[in-house]
């Protein structure tokens, strides 16, 4: 019976079309929410200079709206797009997952509007729990298909999804703390880190590293980076709690976790910097990883311990990771083969301006130094705002270019990866 050949070809085309439509759907939602994240970040920054810019919204509510749309609307659907692209589930699952993508999009709009209006209240907690439920559904439907992915993607995305589930479970901890009216500051901060650290140091870090390693093939440190991150990400949570722990073991675990994840970040940076053919956005992420990893290793060794509680430095560290490392990797992977070298340079300049401003604000004597230079203390807020506007213009520009280009937001490198890589090395024809 040889008549099956044309039908098989047709069903493969249907599978590819359904997969492409799904990847595009998650990507379009993600990019839309990236714009909201960037705009709301600039809005927040402008409120430091012109309080009236808050337009009557509470500042903490604005921060919650910005951070929730960043996590729920931007980075998570972006990684879902990349994971689905790697796992290549069958057409029926793709069609089913389209509902999931729309629900995720709708829940992200609700989260942004809800947190902006009321901060943490019962309705917004319900919306956030709905997000966690959608993560569980995604993991349950897509994880089994990861066996179809390349080994490196299976490893990284599989572990990343496990951390997403752990973060989802950890997200319930602050609710328990509130319900039991726990006032102990260490327990309160730790309950937040039970979500934040597995989410950023596990889900986002492994997802972003996996996206780059998928392009690089078998890079030199891919294996140790995975191992160090998987082992270090959970204990690192203790290092991000700024209140003294009840027992020295927590400090030791925190430092060890930070040392392991910091070392992983440095090895990842080494691979990216050596990967000369990577697109500019990924290469920028490599430089951000170098700075972030160095800071983590130094902090783990106890260097500059007094600085770890400084709010501007915490915000700088967070944005170095999220805006400097994770966002460029995910955006670059979604819009490939667009290279956007000039816009990446603009974003890099904006990031440096933001880091300098927050860095000077955060170190002891920073403000005195600025005043000694004949500038007003407010100049640092202006510099941070200028940096944010540059990043908004640059990354927003990349989004608009990709929407205008018909070659992006589809199956991208994964569709062509088999002929593009041989023996773990990038060959001519690799789209980035
Ligand atoms: C133009 C780019 C951005 C600007 C100007 C910006 C600005 C800000 C500002 C001013 C804050 C509040 C800091 C404070 O409370 O003092 C903030 C918080 C936050 N941002 Fe951004 N942001 C940007 C992009 C992003 C991106 C891309 C992400 C994630 C992918 C992100 C994630 C967060 C998170 C999680 C917080 C909450 C921090 C906390 O709770 O302490 N931001 N951002």
Boltz pocket constraint, residues with backbone or C-beta under 6 A from the ligand:
constraints:
  - pocket:
      binder: B
      contacts: [[A, 37], [A, 38], [A, 39], [A, 40], [A, 41], [A, 42], [A, 44], [A, 45], [A, 63], [A, 66], [A, 67], [A, 70], [A, 71], [A, 74], [A, 75], [A, 315], [A, 318], [A, 319], [A, 322], [A, 323], [A, 327], [A, 384], [A, 387], [A, 388], [A, 389], [A, 391], [A, 392]]
      max_distance: 6.0
